[in-house]
Amino acid sequence: MPVRHAFDWLPENESSGGEQELPDVVVVSGGDATLRSWVISELSREGDRTQFDGEAVRWNDLRDDLQTASLFDMGEKRTIVVRDADKFLSAHRGELEAYVARPSSANRFVLELGSLASNTRIYKAVVKDHLLVACSSSPDKKLGVTAAGRRKFLTGYIARRHGCKLAAGAADRLIEMLGEEIGMLETEIAKLAVYQNPGDTIDEALVEKIVAGWQGQTIWQITDAIAAGDAAEALRQLDKLISGGQRPIALLPQIAWWLRRLGMATSVVLHREKEGRVWRLEDAIAAAGIHRPGDIQRAKKQLKSLGRERANRLLPWLLDADLRLKGTHSQEGRDRMLLEQFVLRLAKI
């Protein structure tokens, strides 16, 4: 069957009540982690799901699972998902090509990839006999994805997720202000929905009034740079905010909101290890209050970049900065120096 884009496939699956007929192999590929997570959630909404980490699993670990039907789902297919599977595909291309050519009917196999070249055998086989759902957030002529199609996805599918209406102009303005990442756009639409009565429409004026715009985006850029250990970029973005009139005492809570959750997730992991309990990073992140699929993927990536030592220091460092900013470093000039020192400390590898 032809390649489907998430902007089309997700609304169609919603309208069918999740009853679309699905093949035995589905590849979910593209650069937008939020779209990939939504598609995978819909593919495995019914029945049992088994999930593997593509960076750790080997073909021998997976082979028996692919041939074994679920014992608990009364004939329903179990969904077997390999997340972040680009390295797994490179390491086991031959085995995967053979499996895609003759898949087991006992389970549904879902492979999540950041990208898949159209000239590969596995791409051609999946497109011919199975399903490939593309998850890019940028317009793409090859996939027939346009700015109008993306706008329709925002005003339709995403707006319905939050029980609101979104004007086309408001959708366009959000993209101008925040970029094309679907997870960030959905987060802002969720915030805007809180300001509206049921049935009211989020318009461009409300977007201008409520959304932080470039300032909100810059906060994300600061936390991304901190996690990556890029102190210079974090300081550049911080300077943009302070030069734009933001006071350090107002900026710290915005930066801390996300970093505190990363610190809490780390505490959950360390606590479960101490008790000898099995843990998954996604579960620890969810326990820290991060639930949106795109946010979970972002947190997972940042925690890996931070490393255990820095991540474990987030909470005490945040508390120290907060106390000092409200006390010894509350004066103008000293507050900026403290915030810059705080960012340097966090971003240091």
N, C-alpha and C positions, 0 to 999 in steps of 0.2 A: 504494500500500500504506500501511497506517497508520504513524504515527510509532513508531519503536522507541527504547527507552532503552538506553544503553550497559550498564546493569546486567543487561539481558536479552540484548542482542545479542552481547556479548563471550562470555559462557558458551556460548551456542548455537553461535557460530562455532568455539569451542574444541572442543565436542563433535562437530562435523561435520568436524573436521580442516581447517577453512578452506575447505570445499567448498560453502558456501552460494552459491546463485545470486544474482548481484548485477545491478542495473540499470546503465544507461549513465551515470546521474548520481546521485551520492550527496552529500548535504549533511550535514556533521558540525557540529552547533551546540550551544553551551552554555558555561557559565562555568567548567567544570573543565578546565584545560589538559591534565592528565594523561590523563583519559578521552578527550579528543579525539585526543591523540597515539597512544594505544593503538588506537583504532578505525582511524585512518589507517594505522597500521602493519599492521594485519590486512587492510585493504582492498587494500594494495599488497604483500602478502607474496609473491605469485607474479608473475613477469614483471617487466618494466622499469617504473621509476617516474621521472617527471620532476616536479620540484617548483619552484614559483614563489613569490616573496615578494609577498603581496597588496598591500603598501604601495608596491611598485615596478613591478610588471608592468602593462601596458596591454593592452587587448583585441586590438589589432593584433599584439602579441607572441605572444599565446596562440592566436589563431584558427587559424593554420597547423598548430600542434602538435596541436590537437584533431582535425584532419582527416587527420593522417598516422599510419598504423599503424606499429607497431614492425617493424623489419627483422630482429630477432634472437630473437624469442620464439616462433617456430614456430606462429603463429596465435593466441597468447595476447594478450589485450588489454594495452596499455600503460596504466598509471595516471598521470593528470595531476592533480597536486594544487596548489591555490592555498591557501597558508597565510595565516592572519591576514587574511582576505579581506573584512572589513567595509567598508573604504574602497573596495576594488575593486568590490564590489557596488553601493555608492552611486554610483560614477562610471560604471558600465557596466550599469545595471539593465536597460535596454532590450535590449541585446545578449544578456545572460544569459537574460532571459525568452524571447527568440526561440530561443536555443540549447536551453534546457530543453524547449521545445515540440517541437523536432525535432533531437534530439542525433545526433551521429555515432556509428556503431556500431564505428568503428575503435579507439576508446579508451574508458576509463572516466574520467569527470571527477568529481573530488572537490573540494568547496568547503568550507573550514574557516571557520566564523563564530563570533564570540563570542555572537551572538544573532540571531534571525530572527523577526520579528513574524508571527503566524499570520494576519493580515489582508492580507498582501502576495500579489501574484500568484505570485511565485516559490515561496513557501511552499506555496500551494495546488497548484501544478503538480507540485512535487516529491512532496508527500504523495500526490497522485492517481496519478502514473505512475512514480515512482522510489522513492527511499529517503531518509528523514531520520532520522539517529541523534542523539538528544538526549543531551547530556553534562553535565547538571547533577548536583551531588552532594547537593543538598538534596531532601527529600521534596517531591513535586509532585502534587497531586490530579489536575490536568489530564492528566498523563502516566501516572498510576497508579503513581507511585513512592512507596513507603512506607518508614518506618524499618526495617521488617522486611525489605523487599527489599534495602535497602542493607546491612543486617547479613548477609544471605545472600550478597551479593556479596563482602563481606570474608572471611567464613568459608569460602566456596567458591572463587571465581575467584582472589582475591588470595593466599589461603593456599596454594593449589596452585602458584602461581608460585614460591613459596619452599619447596616441599616440606615444608610443616608443616600442622598442624591448629590451628584457632583456635576457642575456645569462644565461644558467643554472648555471654556475659557479658563476656568479655574484649574483644570487638569493641565492645560498647556503652561500656565503660569507656574505650577508646581514643578514641572519638568525644567523650566527655565531657571528656577531658583535652586533646585536640589540635584539636578542631573537625572540620569536615566535608570538608576538602580531601583528596581521595583520594591525591594524591602524598605528602603528609606521613604519612597513615595507612599507606600501603604501605611507606614508609621505616622506620617503627617496627616493623611486622610483620616486615620483613626482618631487623632487628636482633634481635628476639625469637627468631626462628627459629634463630639462631646458638647460643642458650643451651639449646636442646632437642635431645634425641636423636631420630633419625628415628622417627616414629610417635607421639611424645609430643605432648600437647596443650598449647598456650599457654592458660593460664587467667588469671583476673582477678588472682590473687595474684602471678603473674609480671609482669603488666603493672604492678601497683603497685610491685613491687620494682625493676624495670629501667628503665621509661620515666621520663624526667625530668619528665613531666607539664607543669605550667604553666611550669616552668623551661625545659624544652626548647622550648616554644612561644614563650616570651619571647625566647630567643636568635634565633629566626626573625624576631620582630617588631623586634628591634634591627637586624638586618642589612637588613631591608626598609626601616626608617626611615633608616638610613645611606645606602642607595642612592637613596632619594627626596629626600635632603637635608633631612630633618625632624629636626634636632638635638634639639629639645625632646622629641619622642616617644621618640627613642633614649635620651635621658637618663632619662626617666620609667621606661622599661622596665628600664634598667640599675639604677636605684635600687630597684626591686622585688626584683631578684635579690640585690643586696648587703644590703638590709634583711632578706631571707629567710635570710641566713647564708652566702651564697656569697662566697668571697674573690676579689678581682680577679685574683690569679695563677692561679686555677682557671677564671675566666671568659674570660680572654683567649684561651686555646687553643680554646675552644668557638666564640667569635666568629670567630677567625682561620681555623678549619677551612674555612669557606665562602668568606670573603673572599680567602683565599690562592688558591683555585681561580679566582676571578674575575680576580685579578691574573695568574695563569698564562695564562688564556685571552687576556688582553690582550697579553701578551708574544708568544704564538703569532701573533696577528694582525699585530703590528708587525714581527716577524721575516719573515713571509711577504710583507708589503708591501715590506720592504727588499730582498728577493730578486726582487721583481717577479712574484711568484706570485699566482694567483687564490686567493681564500679565501672561505669561508662562515663566518659567526659560529657556527653550530651545530657545524661541524667543529672550530673552535678550542676551543669549550666542551668537546667530547668529548675532545679532546687533553689538556685540563686535568684530566681524571678525573671529569667529570660525565656520567653515561650515562643515568640514568632520564629518560624523556620529560618528566615534570612538572618535574624539576630543571633540565633544559635550558631549558624555557620560562621558568622563574623566573630563571635566570641571564641569559638573553637580555634579559629585561625590565629586570633590575637594571643590566646593563652599559650599556644605552641611557640609563637614568636617571643613572648615574654620570658618563657622558661619558668621552671618551678621556683627558683630562688627569688626572682623579681616579683612574680605573681603572689608569692607568700608574704611579701612585704607591703603589698598595696594598702591593706587596711590600716596598719599602724602608721604608714607614711601619710595617708589621707587624714587620719585623725590629728597627727602632729601639725600638718599644714593648716587645718581648720582652726585649731586652737591658737596657733601663732598669728594667723591672719586676723583673728578677732581680739588679739591681745597685743603682744609686743610688736607686731608688724602691721598694725592697723593704719598707720599714717601713710599719706600719699608718698609714693616713691619707694618706701619700704615694702608696701604691699605688692608692688610690681616685682621688686627684687625677689621677694619670697616666692611668688608664683613662678617666676623664671627658674629659680633654684629647684623648686619642686618638680617642674617639667624636666629639667636636666637630670635630676636624680632618678626619675622614673624611666627616662629614655636611655640611660647609660647601660650599655651591654657589658 
